[in-house]
Amino acid sequence: MKEYKVWRDEEKKTFNSQTHVDFSKCSKNGCMSFMEILKFTSDMAGEDFTYQGISRKVLNDAGFAMLVSRVSFKIINAPKENQDITLITWEEKPEPLQFLRAYQLRDTQTDELLVDGLSSWLLVDFKEHKILPCKKFNLKPLSEFTGEHQCMKPSKIKPCDNMQKIGERKIMYSDLDCYGHTNNAKYINFVFDALPLEYSEKKFTDFKLNYSKEAKLNEVIELDAAFNNEEKIITVIGKKESEVSFECELYYE
């Protein structure tokens, strides 16, 4: 049986986690699904903090919660079924209201870069649910490092003029996480389940997700989309009545 390692490199300030791309983690195309990429990277961001002595309980007891706000990933060579991969993640210099975290998914044997990503996180008052400036975080020193990335920087996603309704999704119990709202990794599946088949099976090179308002049990998300076939971009907006819940952009070849 293979041994998959998890460790923190204190010299490089990186957290590293090896895993195997099992059959159940793959989409119809035999590649690791975007939801599984989001789950793995988000979970390991939490594990990195735990290795540094800042578990979710420690965060909450100190009056803080950290919520993912935006993500951006470039799919260079999508991880495939039965491939061994290594996630490397680290913190970068935060913006005034956004913590930044970088990710690389690499082939464990060859060290080939497969996926490059960035995410931004909000520091929230755990009781008041108010966004706090990053400088209020006092549980550890903030990173001063800024690296270079192949992925796009997480940024605003604007609705297009020609948005059309492509589906609805009711939030079910299995969608919820420990905070009682939809887990951030689930939204990308809402998008793919609503896309016409001709688009859902494209070869995607990049995707971005922005989280605006958490979706809770029994709420219904309307999914509106615009298909820019010239620039090969799909824009999807998820709304709860008139309130935006999330925004997504998919780039394909």
ROKOL-454917 format. One record per residue (C-alpha): residue in one letter; x, y, z; residue number from 1. Coordinates in steps of 0.5 Angstrom, whole numbers, plus 500, padded with zeros to 3 digits. Example, Ala and Ser with C-alpha at 12.3 -4.5 7.8 and 13.67 -1.06 7.14 Angstrom:
2
+--------+-----+-----+-----+--------+
: lumkol :  px :  py :  pz : martor :
+--------+-----+-----+-----+--------+
:      A : 525 : 491 : 516 :      1 :
:      S : 527 : 498 : 514 :      2 :
+--------+-----+-----+-----+--------+
END
This chain:
253
+--------+-----+-----+-----+--------+
: lumkol :  px :  py :  pz : martor :
+--------+-----+-----+-----+--------+
:      M : 500 : 500 : 500 :      1 :
:      K : 503 : 507 : 498 :      2 :
:      E : 504 : 512 : 504 :      3 :
:      Y : 501 : 519 : 502 :      4 :
:      K : 505 : 524 : 506 :      5 :
:      V : 502 : 531 : 510 :      6 :
:      W : 507 : 536 : 512 :      7 :
:      R : 509 : 543 : 513 :      8 :
:      D : 515 : 546 : 511 :      9 :
:      E : 517 : 551 : 516 :     10 :
:      E : 523 : 554 : 512 :     11 :
:      K : 519 : 555 : 505 :     12 :
:      K : 512 : 557 : 509 :     13 :
:      T : 508 : 552 : 505 :     14 :
:      F : 503 : 546 : 507 :     15 :
:      N : 504 : 540 : 503 :     16 :
:      S : 499 : 534 : 502 :     17 :
:      Q : 499 : 528 : 498 :     18 :
:      T : 493 : 524 : 495 :     19 :
:      H : 491 : 519 : 490 :     20 :
:      V : 486 : 521 : 485 :     21 :
:      D : 481 : 516 : 486 :     22 :
:      F : 475 : 514 : 481 :     23 :
:      S : 470 : 517 : 485 :     24 :
:      K : 474 : 524 : 485 :     25 :
:      C : 473 : 524 : 477 :     26 :
:      S : 468 : 527 : 472 :     27 :
:      K : 465 : 523 : 466 :     28 :
:      N : 472 : 526 : 462 :     29 :
:      G : 476 : 522 : 467 :     30 :
:      C : 479 : 528 : 470 :     31 :
:      M : 479 : 530 : 477 :     32 :
:      S : 472 : 534 : 478 :     33 :
:      F : 473 : 542 : 479 :     34 :
:      M : 468 : 540 : 486 :     35 :
:      E : 474 : 535 : 488 :     36 :
:      I : 479 : 541 : 487 :     37 :
:      L : 475 : 546 : 491 :     38 :
:      K : 474 : 541 : 496 :     39 :
:      F : 482 : 539 : 497 :     40 :
:      T : 484 : 546 : 496 :     41 :
:      S : 479 : 549 : 501 :     42 :
:      D : 480 : 543 : 506 :     43 :
:      M : 488 : 543 : 506 :     44 :
:      A : 488 : 551 : 507 :     45 :
:      G : 484 : 549 : 514 :     46 :
:      E : 489 : 544 : 515 :     47 :
:      D : 495 : 549 : 514 :     48 :
:      F : 492 : 553 : 520 :     49 :
:      T : 491 : 547 : 524 :     50 :
:      Y : 498 : 545 : 523 :     51 :
:      Q : 500 : 552 : 526 :     52 :
:      G : 496 : 551 : 532 :     53 :
:      I : 490 : 555 : 529 :     54 :
:      S : 484 : 550 : 528 :     55 :
:      R : 477 : 552 : 527 :     56 :
:      K : 475 : 552 : 534 :     57 :
:      V : 481 : 556 : 536 :     58 :
:      L : 479 : 561 : 531 :     59 :
:      N : 472 : 561 : 533 :     60 :
:      D : 474 : 562 : 540 :     61 :
:      A : 478 : 568 : 539 :     62 :
:      G : 472 : 571 : 536 :     63 :
:      F : 474 : 570 : 528 :     64 :
:      A : 471 : 566 : 522 :     65 :
:      M : 475 : 566 : 516 :     66 :
:      L : 470 : 565 : 510 :     67 :
:      V : 473 : 564 : 502 :     68 :
:      S : 471 : 570 : 498 :     69 :
:      R : 473 : 568 : 491 :     70 :
:      V : 477 : 563 : 488 :     71 :
:      S : 481 : 563 : 481 :     72 :
:      F : 484 : 556 : 478 :     73 :
:      K : 488 : 555 : 472 :     74 :
:      I : 488 : 548 : 469 :     75 :
:      I : 494 : 546 : 466 :     76 :
:      N : 494 : 539 : 465 :     77 :
:      A : 488 : 536 : 469 :     78 :
:      P : 489 : 531 : 474 :     79 :
:      K : 487 : 524 : 472 :     80 :
:      E : 484 : 518 : 475 :     81 :
:      N : 489 : 514 : 479 :     82 :
:      Q : 494 : 519 : 479 :     83 :
:      D : 498 : 521 : 485 :     84 :
:      I : 498 : 528 : 486 :     85 :
:      T : 501 : 533 : 491 :     86 :
:      L : 498 : 540 : 494 :     87 :
:      I : 503 : 545 : 496 :     88 :
:      T : 499 : 551 : 499 :     89 :
:      W : 502 : 558 : 502 :     90 :
:      E : 499 : 564 : 505 :     91 :
:      E : 501 : 571 : 501 :     92 :
:      K : 501 : 578 : 503 :     93 :
:      P : 494 : 580 : 504 :     94 :
:      E : 490 : 586 : 502 :     95 :
:      P : 486 : 590 : 507 :     96 :
:      L : 480 : 586 : 507 :     97 :
:      Q : 482 : 580 : 503 :     98 :
:      F : 487 : 574 : 506 :     99 :
:      L : 490 : 571 : 500 :    100 :
:      R : 492 : 564 : 499 :    101 :
:      A : 496 : 560 : 493 :    102 :
:      Y : 495 : 553 : 491 :    103 :
:      Q : 499 : 548 : 486 :    104 :
:      L : 497 : 541 : 484 :    105 :
:      R : 503 : 537 : 482 :    106 :
:      D : 504 : 530 : 479 :    107 :
:      T : 508 : 527 : 485 :    108 :
:      Q : 513 : 523 : 481 :    109 :
:      T : 515 : 528 : 476 :    110 :
:      D : 513 : 535 : 479 :    111 :
:      E : 509 : 537 : 473 :    112 :
:      L : 505 : 543 : 475 :    113 :
:      L : 498 : 541 : 474 :    114 :
:      V : 493 : 546 : 477 :    115 :
:      D : 495 : 553 : 479 :    116 :
:      G : 490 : 557 : 484 :    117 :
:      L : 489 : 563 : 488 :    118 :
:      S : 484 : 564 : 493 :    119 :
:      S : 482 : 570 : 497 :    120 :
:      W : 479 : 570 : 504 :    121 :
:      L : 475 : 574 : 509 :    122 :
:      L : 476 : 575 : 516 :    123 :
:      V : 469 : 575 : 520 :    124 :
:      D : 467 : 577 : 527 :    125 :
:      F : 464 : 570 : 529 :    126 :
:      K : 458 : 573 : 533 :    127 :
:      E : 457 : 579 : 529 :    128 :
:      H : 458 : 576 : 522 :    129 :
:      K : 461 : 583 : 520 :    130 :
:      I : 467 : 583 : 516 :    131 :
:      L : 474 : 585 : 519 :    132 :
:      P : 480 : 588 : 516 :    133 :
:      C : 486 : 583 : 516 :    134 :
:      K : 490 : 587 : 521 :    135 :
:      K : 485 : 585 : 526 :    136 :
:      F : 488 : 578 : 526 :    137 :
:      N : 492 : 577 : 532 :    138 :
:      L : 493 : 570 : 532 :    139 :
:      K : 500 : 570 : 528 :    140 :
:      P : 504 : 574 : 523 :    141 :
:      L : 501 : 576 : 516 :    142 :
:      S : 505 : 574 : 510 :    143 :
:      E : 509 : 579 : 507 :    144 :
:      F : 511 : 574 : 501 :    145 :
:      T : 508 : 575 : 494 :    146 :
:      G : 509 : 570 : 488 :    147 :
:      E : 508 : 569 : 481 :    148 :
:      H : 502 : 565 : 478 :    149 :
:      Q : 499 : 562 : 472 :    150 :
:      C : 492 : 563 : 474 :    151 :
:      M : 488 : 569 : 473 :    152 :
:      K : 487 : 574 : 480 :    153 :
:      P : 481 : 573 : 483 :    154 :
:      S : 477 : 579 : 481 :    155 :
:      K : 470 : 581 : 480 :    156 :
:      I : 465 : 578 : 476 :    157 :
:      K : 460 : 582 : 472 :    158 :
:      P : 453 : 580 : 469 :    159 :
:      C : 453 : 580 : 462 :    160 :
:      D : 447 : 583 : 458 :    161 :
:      N : 444 : 577 : 455 :    162 :
:      M : 444 : 573 : 461 :    163 :
:      Q : 438 : 567 : 460 :    164 :
:      K : 436 : 562 : 465 :    165 :
:      I : 438 : 555 : 465 :    166 :
:      G : 436 : 552 : 471 :    167 :
:      E : 434 : 552 : 479 :    168 :
:      R : 437 : 549 : 484 :    169 :
:      K : 434 : 547 : 491 :    170 :
:      I : 439 : 547 : 497 :    171 :
:      M : 439 : 540 : 500 :    172 :
:      Y : 441 : 538 : 507 :    173 :
:      S : 447 : 534 : 504 :    174 :
:      D : 449 : 541 : 501 :    175 :
:      L : 451 : 544 : 508 :    176 :
:      D : 457 : 545 : 512 :    177 :
:      C : 459 : 546 : 519 :    178 :
:      Y : 457 : 553 : 519 :    179 :
:      G : 450 : 551 : 516 :    180 :
:      H : 450 : 554 : 509 :    181 :
:      T : 452 : 551 : 503 :    182 :
:      N : 459 : 548 : 502 :    183 :
:      N : 463 : 553 : 498 :    184 :
:      A : 465 : 547 : 493 :    185 :
:      K : 458 : 545 : 492 :    186 :
:      Y : 457 : 551 : 487 :    187 :
:      I : 461 : 549 : 482 :    188 :
:      N : 457 : 543 : 481 :    189 :
:      F : 450 : 547 : 481 :    190 :
:      V : 453 : 550 : 475 :    191 :
:      F : 455 : 544 : 471 :    192 :
:      D : 449 : 541 : 472 :    193 :
:      A : 445 : 547 : 469 :    194 :
:      L : 449 : 547 : 463 :    195 :
:      P : 447 : 545 : 456 :    196 :
:      L : 451 : 538 : 455 :    197 :
:      E : 455 : 541 : 449 :    198 :
:      Y : 458 : 546 : 454 :    199 :
:      S : 459 : 542 : 460 :    200 :
:      E : 463 : 537 : 456 :    201 :
:      K : 468 : 543 : 454 :    202 :
:      K : 475 : 542 : 455 :    203 :
:      F : 476 : 548 : 461 :    204 :
:      T : 482 : 552 : 462 :    205 :
:      D : 480 : 556 : 467 :    206 :
:      F : 475 : 558 : 472 :    207 :
:      K : 473 : 563 : 477 :    208 :
:      L : 468 : 563 : 483 :    209 :
:      N : 466 : 569 : 487 :    210 :
:      Y : 461 : 568 : 493 :    211 :
:      S : 457 : 573 : 495 :    212 :
:      K : 451 : 571 : 500 :    213 :
:      E : 451 : 564 : 503 :    214 :
:      A : 445 : 559 : 501 :    215 :
:      K : 441 : 556 : 506 :    216 :
:      L : 437 : 550 : 507 :    217 :
:      N : 431 : 550 : 502 :    218 :
:      E : 433 : 556 : 499 :    219 :
:      V : 432 : 556 : 491 :    220 :
:      I : 438 : 558 : 487 :    221 :
:      E : 436 : 561 : 480 :    222 :
:      L : 442 : 560 : 475 :    223 :
:      D : 443 : 565 : 469 :    224 :
:      A : 448 : 564 : 464 :    225 :
:      A : 451 : 568 : 458 :    226 :
:      F : 455 : 564 : 453 :    227 :
:      N : 460 : 568 : 449 :    228 :
:      N : 462 : 563 : 444 :    229 :
:      E : 467 : 568 : 440 :    230 :
:      E : 472 : 569 : 447 :    231 :
:      K : 470 : 562 : 449 :    232 :
:      I : 467 : 564 : 456 :    233 :
:      I : 461 : 562 : 460 :    234 :
:      T : 458 : 567 : 465 :    235 :
:      V : 454 : 564 : 470 :    236 :
:      I : 450 : 568 : 476 :    237 :
:      G : 446 : 564 : 482 :    238 :
:      K : 441 : 568 : 485 :    239 :
:      K : 436 : 568 : 491 :    240 :
:      E : 430 : 572 : 488 :    241 :
:      S : 433 : 578 : 487 :    242 :
:      E : 440 : 577 : 491 :    243 :
:      V : 446 : 574 : 488 :    244 :
:      S : 449 : 568 : 491 :    245 :
:      F : 455 : 567 : 487 :    246 :
:      E : 458 : 568 : 480 :    247 :
:      C : 462 : 564 : 476 :    248 :
:      E : 466 : 564 : 470 :    249 :
:      L : 469 : 558 : 466 :    250 :
:      Y : 474 : 559 : 460 :    251 :
:      Y : 474 : 553 : 455 :    252 :
:      E : 478 : 552 : 449 :    253 :
+--------+-----+-----+-----+--------+
END
